[in-house]
Amino acid sequence: MPGFWGPEGVSPRVDIYQTDQEVVATAELPGIASKDDLQVTLTENTLNIKGEFKKGTEERQEGYYHSERYYGTFSRTLPLPVEVKPDQARASYKNGILEVRIPKKEPGKGNIYRVDVQ
């Protein structure tokens, strides 16, 4: 699977860019059969993509048999360019491409927690 194997083994190609409202990540995931083989997790500043690929080919002719199977897992954690709202993220998977859209957190609008004074 050209482009999927990196120096550390299996590693998908991921592009991350931002618009005015959101951060968008797209990952090329050849060999991932379905969205059930993917796990996407987020924090306010990181994206983690884990998955398992299973691919096999088989060719039979008279006096000839050829079979190849690729199995493996991967995990990739990427820093995000700005803080995001992970609880509002949306993801879709189609034709080997995973797209994750995450709304940006407003600057200066960090989480504020009230602390009771005893």
Short mmCIF file of the C-alpha atoms (twelve columns), coordinates in Angstrom:
data_MODEL
# 
_entry.id   MODEL 
# 
loop_
_atom_site.group_PDB 
_atom_site.id 
_atom_site.type_symbol 
_atom_site.label_atom_id 
_atom_site.label_alt_id 
_atom_site.label_comp_id 
_atom_site.label_asym_id 
_atom_site.label_seq_id 
_atom_site.Cartn_x 
_atom_site.Cartn_y 
_atom_site.Cartn_z 
_atom_site.pdbx_PDB_model_num 
ATOM 1   C CA . MET A 1   0.000   0.000   0.000   1 
ATOM 2   C CA . PRO A 2   2.161   2.851   -1.238  1 
ATOM 3   C CA . GLY A 3   2.192   5.959   0.910   1 
ATOM 4   C CA . PHE A 4   0.641   4.197   3.885   1 
ATOM 5   C CA . TRP A 5   3.844   2.615   5.152   1 
ATOM 6   C CA . GLY A 6   6.112   5.100   6.873   1 
ATOM 7   C CA . PRO A 7   9.485   4.777   8.606   1 
ATOM 8   C CA . GLU A 8   7.754   3.625   11.816  1 
ATOM 9   C CA . GLY A 9   5.451   1.179   10.036  1 
ATOM 10  C CA . VAL A 10  1.869   1.989   9.191   1 
ATOM 11  C CA . SER A 11  1.034   5.694   9.219   1 
ATOM 12  C CA . PRO A 12  -1.758  7.456   7.328   1 
ATOM 13  C CA . ARG A 13  -1.229  10.710  5.460   1 
ATOM 14  C CA . VAL A 14  -3.112  13.508  7.188   1 
ATOM 15  C CA . ASP A 15  -3.722  17.086  6.052   1 
ATOM 16  C CA . ILE A 16  -4.857  19.656  8.615   1 
ATOM 17  C CA . TYR A 17  -6.034  23.161  7.753   1 
ATOM 18  C CA . GLN A 18  -8.205  25.783  9.361   1 
ATOM 19  C CA . THR A 19  -10.949 28.101  8.219   1 
ATOM 20  C CA . ASP A 20  -12.380 31.042  10.140  1 
ATOM 21  C CA . GLN A 21  -14.746 28.742  12.026  1 
ATOM 22  C CA . GLU A 22  -13.164 25.288  12.215  1 
ATOM 23  C CA . VAL A 23  -10.177 22.992  11.925  1 
ATOM 24  C CA . VAL A 24  -10.451 20.324  9.227   1 
ATOM 25  C CA . ALA A 25  -8.377  17.146  9.094   1 
ATOM 26  C CA . THR A 26  -8.449  14.685  6.176   1 
ATOM 27  C CA . ALA A 27  -6.696  11.335  6.337   1 
ATOM 28  C CA . GLU A 28  -6.010  8.860   3.547   1 
ATOM 29  C CA . LEU A 29  -6.832  5.412   4.906   1 
ATOM 30  C CA . PRO A 30  -6.426  2.782   2.180   1 
ATOM 31  C CA . GLY A 31  -7.394  -0.690  3.294   1 
ATOM 32  C CA . ILE A 32  -9.810  0.443   5.999   1 
ATOM 33  C CA . ALA A 33  -12.953 -1.479  5.139   1 
ATOM 34  C CA . SER A 34  -15.473 0.463   7.195   1 
ATOM 35  C CA . LYS A 35  -15.911 3.210   9.741   1 
ATOM 36  C CA . ASP A 36  -16.199 0.483   12.404  1 
ATOM 37  C CA . ASP A 37  -12.456 -0.133  11.981  1 
ATOM 38  C CA . LEU A 38  -11.690 3.501   12.996  1 
ATOM 39  C CA . GLN A 39  -11.498 5.325   16.313  1 
ATOM 40  C CA . VAL A 40  -11.168 9.120   16.429  1 
ATOM 41  C CA . THR A 41  -10.498 10.900  19.729  1 
ATOM 42  C CA . LEU A 42  -9.932  14.588  20.439  1 
ATOM 43  C CA . THR A 43  -8.698  16.908  23.142  1 
ATOM 44  C CA . GLU A 44  -8.759  20.694  22.918  1 
ATOM 45  C CA . ASN A 45  -5.412  20.628  21.073  1 
ATOM 46  C CA . THR A 46  -4.815  17.106  19.672  1 
ATOM 47  C CA . LEU A 47  -6.409  14.674  17.246  1 
ATOM 48  C CA . ASN A 48  -5.813  10.933  17.521  1 
ATOM 49  C CA . ILE A 49  -6.749  8.497   14.769  1 
ATOM 50  C CA . LYS A 50  -6.521  4.741   15.374  1 
ATOM 51  C CA . GLY A 51  -7.521  2.013   13.000  1 
ATOM 52  C CA . GLU A 52  -7.149  -1.503  11.755  1 
ATOM 53  C CA . PHE A 53  -6.815  -2.432  8.123   1 
ATOM 54  C CA . LYS A 54  -7.572  -5.801  6.589   1 
ATOM 55  C CA . LYS A 55  -7.016  -6.281  2.911   1 
ATOM 56  C CA . GLY A 56  -6.649  -9.397  0.874   1 
ATOM 57  C CA . THR A 57  -6.441  -10.376 -2.757  1 
ATOM 58  C CA . GLU A 58  -6.745  -13.807 -4.250  1 
ATOM 59  C CA . GLU A 59  -6.243  -14.986 -7.811  1 
ATOM 60  C CA . ARG A 60  -6.894  -18.523 -9.018  1 
ATOM 61  C CA . GLN A 61  -6.182  -19.960 -12.415 1 
ATOM 62  C CA . GLU A 62  -5.539  -23.467 -13.579 1 
ATOM 63  C CA . GLY A 63  -2.221  -24.501 -12.078 1 
ATOM 64  C CA . TYR A 64  -1.766  -21.083 -10.408 1 
ATOM 65  C CA . TYR A 65  -2.822  -19.608 -7.090  1 
ATOM 66  C CA . HIS A 66  -1.758  -16.222 -5.686  1 
ATOM 67  C CA . SER A 67  -2.915  -14.718 -2.398  1 
ATOM 68  C CA . GLU A 68  -1.801  -11.601 -0.511  1 
ATOM 69  C CA . ARG A 69  -3.132  -10.333 2.780   1 
ATOM 70  C CA . TYR A 70  -2.359  -7.137  4.649   1 
ATOM 71  C CA . TYR A 71  -3.345  -6.795  8.275   1 
ATOM 72  C CA . GLY A 72  -2.242  -4.199  10.761  1 
ATOM 73  C CA . THR A 73  -3.107  -1.423  13.130  1 
ATOM 74  C CA . PHE A 74  -2.015  2.180   13.349  1 
ATOM 75  C CA . SER A 75  -2.308  5.110   15.698  1 
ATOM 76  C CA . ARG A 76  -1.414  8.694   14.909  1 
ATOM 77  C CA . THR A 77  -1.658  11.677  17.261  1 
ATOM 78  C CA . LEU A 78  -1.465  15.129  15.716  1 
ATOM 79  C CA . PRO A 79  -1.264  18.567  17.324  1 
ATOM 80  C CA . LEU A 80  -3.981  20.988  16.233  1 
ATOM 81  C CA . PRO A 81  -3.069  24.557  15.215  1 
ATOM 82  C CA . VAL A 82  -5.593  26.163  17.623  1 
ATOM 83  C CA . GLU A 83  -7.762  25.084  20.529  1 
ATOM 84  C CA . VAL A 84  -10.997 23.416  19.461  1 
ATOM 85  C CA . LYS A 85  -14.325 22.271  20.872  1 
ATOM 86  C CA . PRO A 86  -13.920 18.469  20.832  1 
ATOM 87  C CA . ASP A 87  -17.483 17.814  21.981  1 
ATOM 88  C CA . GLN A 88  -18.836 19.432  18.784  1 
ATOM 89  C CA . ALA A 89  -16.651 17.567  16.261  1 
ATOM 90  C CA . ARG A 90  -18.104 15.754  13.248  1 
ATOM 91  C CA . ALA A 91  -16.426 12.981  11.265  1 
ATOM 92  C CA . SER A 92  -17.256 11.145  8.053   1 
ATOM 93  C CA . TYR A 93  -15.589 8.260   6.224   1 
ATOM 94  C CA . LYS A 94  -16.081 7.612   2.513   1 
ATOM 95  C CA . ASN A 95  -13.976 5.967   -0.213  1 
ATOM 96  C CA . GLY A 96  -10.895 5.605   2.008   1 
ATOM 97  C CA . ILE A 97  -10.919 9.242   3.181   1 
ATOM 98  C CA . LEU A 98  -11.650 10.248  6.775   1 
ATOM 99  C CA . GLU A 99  -12.704 13.861  7.288   1 
ATOM 100 C CA . VAL A 100 -12.913 15.385  10.769  1 
ATOM 101 C CA . ARG A 101 -14.362 18.890  11.251  1 
ATOM 102 C CA . ILE A 102 -13.889 20.531  14.637  1 
ATOM 103 C CA . PRO A 103 -15.227 23.983  15.571  1 
ATOM 104 C CA . LYS A 104 -12.609 26.388  16.903  1 
ATOM 105 C CA . LYS A 105 -12.738 27.587  20.476  1 
ATOM 106 C CA . GLU A 106 -13.141 31.345  20.690  1 
ATOM 107 C CA . PRO A 107 -9.883  33.054  21.697  1 
ATOM 108 C CA . GLY A 108 -9.801  33.973  25.350  1 
ATOM 109 C CA . LYS A 109 -12.824 31.763  26.063  1 
ATOM 110 C CA . GLY A 110 -11.098 29.038  28.077  1 
ATOM 111 C CA . ASN A 111 -12.981 26.742  30.356  1 
ATOM 112 C CA . ILE A 112 -13.911 28.514  33.566  1 
ATOM 113 C CA . TYR A 113 -14.754 26.455  36.617  1 
ATOM 114 C CA . ARG A 114 -16.321 27.886  39.735  1 
ATOM 115 C CA . VAL A 115 -14.569 26.897  42.934  1 
ATOM 116 C CA . ASP A 116 -16.580 26.991  46.118  1 
ATOM 117 C CA . VAL A 117 -14.831 28.901  48.890  1 
ATOM 118 C CA . GLN A 118 -15.022 27.120  52.236  1 
# 
